[in-house]
Amino acid sequence: ATTVRPIATSREASGAENDSCTRTCDCFPIRSGRDLNPFASKGKVVKHSATLHGHRTSFTLEEPFWQELKAIAKDRDMPLARLIAEIDDGRGQEGNLSSALRVYVLAWVKARADATGGA
């Protein structure tokens, strides 16, 4: 099974936040309205841990990419963990998973903009 969990930050580990999720990614709560604003968390990188095809791996994503990746999984009606595994399977040996996830999100957003006549 493919599962994804956030790695606890020092703030979470100290008990400052009690809502860390240990289930699959598609259950992560939105903690505040700031999460909806990509500029509010500009530069904030969050590390995540995943089990893909039985192997543990980790990746880091800025919050706007993480939120968009979750939205893509929802649009495609699939668990986020499965989407991440699909992207990982298609990335080849040269790049890392974090970069592959960012490129996938960018390509998805650009394709949607092109399809709707956006920029």
C-alpha positions in Angstrom: 0.0 0.0 0.0 1.1 3.5 -0.7 0.8 6.0 2.2 2.0 9.5 2.9 2.5 11.2 6.2 4.0 14.5 7.2 7.2 14.4 9.2 6.5 16.2 12.5 8.2 19.5 12.8 9.9 20.4 16.1 6.9 22.6 16.9 4.5 19.7 16.3 6.8 17.3 18.3 6.7 19.7 21.2 2.9 19.5 21.3 2.4 23.0 19.9 0.1 21.5 17.3 -2.1 18.5 18.1 -3.7 17.9 14.8 -0.9 16.1 12.9 -2.4 13.4 10.7 -1.0 9.9 10.4 -3.5 8.6 7.8 -3.1 9.0 4.0 -2.5 12.5 2.6 -6.0 13.1 1.4 -7.2 13.5 4.9 -5.0 16.4 5.9 -7.0 19.3 7.4 -6.6 22.8 6.2 -5.4 24.5 9.4 -6.3 28.1 8.5 -7.2 30.5 5.8 -3.5 31.2 5.3 -3.2 27.8 3.7 -5.4 29.0 0.9 -3.2 32.0 0.1 -0.1 30.9 -1.7 1.7 34.1 -0.8 1.0 33.8 2.9 3.4 30.8 3.1 5.8 31.8 0.5 9.1 29.9 0.9 7.8 27.7 3.7 9.0 24.2 2.8 7.3 21.2 4.5 8.9 17.8 4.6 6.7 14.7 4.0 7.4 11.0 4.3 5.9 8.4 2.0 5.9 4.7 1.4 5.9 4.0 -2.3 5.8 0.4 -3.4 7.0 -0.7 0.0 9.9 1.7 0.3 10.1 4.7 2.5 11.1 8.0 0.9 10.7 11.7 1.8 10.2 14.8 -0.2 9.9 18.5 0.5 7.4 20.9 -1.1 6.4 24.5 -0.6 2.9 24.8 0.8 1.4 26.2 -2.5 2.7 23.1 -4.4 1.4 20.8 -1.6 -2.1 22.4 -1.7 -2.2 22.2 -5.5 -1.0 18.6 -5.5 -3.9 17.7 -3.1 -6.4 19.5 -5.4 -5.1 17.6 -8.4 -5.6 14.3 -6.7 -9.2 15.4 -5.8 -9.8 16.5 -9.4 -8.6 13.2 -10.7 -10.7 11.4 -8.0 -7.7 9.4 -6.7 -5.9 9.2 -3.3 -3.0 11.6 -3.0 -0.7 8.7 -2.2 -1.5 7.0 -5.5 -0.9 10.3 -7.5 2.5 10.6 -5.8 3.4 7.0 -6.7 2.3 7.6 -10.3 4.5 10.7 -10.6 7.4 8.9 -8.9 7.0 6.0 -11.4 7.2 8.3 -14.4 10.1 10.5 -13.3 13.1 8.5 -14.4 16.4 8.2 -12.6 17.8 11.7 -13.2 15.5 13.8 -11.0 14.4 13.7 -7.5 10.8 13.2 -6.3 10.4 16.8 -4.9 11.3 18.3 -8.3 9.1 15.8 -10.2 6.2 16.7 -8.0 6.7 20.5 -8.6 7.1 20.0 -12.4 3.9 17.8 -12.5 2.0 20.5 -10.6 3.3 23.2 -13.0 2.4 21.2 -16.1 -1.1 20.4 -14.7 -1.8 24.1 -13.9 -0.5 25.2 -17.3 -2.6 22.6 -19.2 -5.7 23.7 -17.3 -5.0 27.4 -18.1 -4.5 26.5 -21.7 -7.7 24.5 -21.8 -9.7 27.4 -20.3 -8.0 30.1 -22.4 -5.9 31.4 -19.5 -2.4 32.8 -19.6 
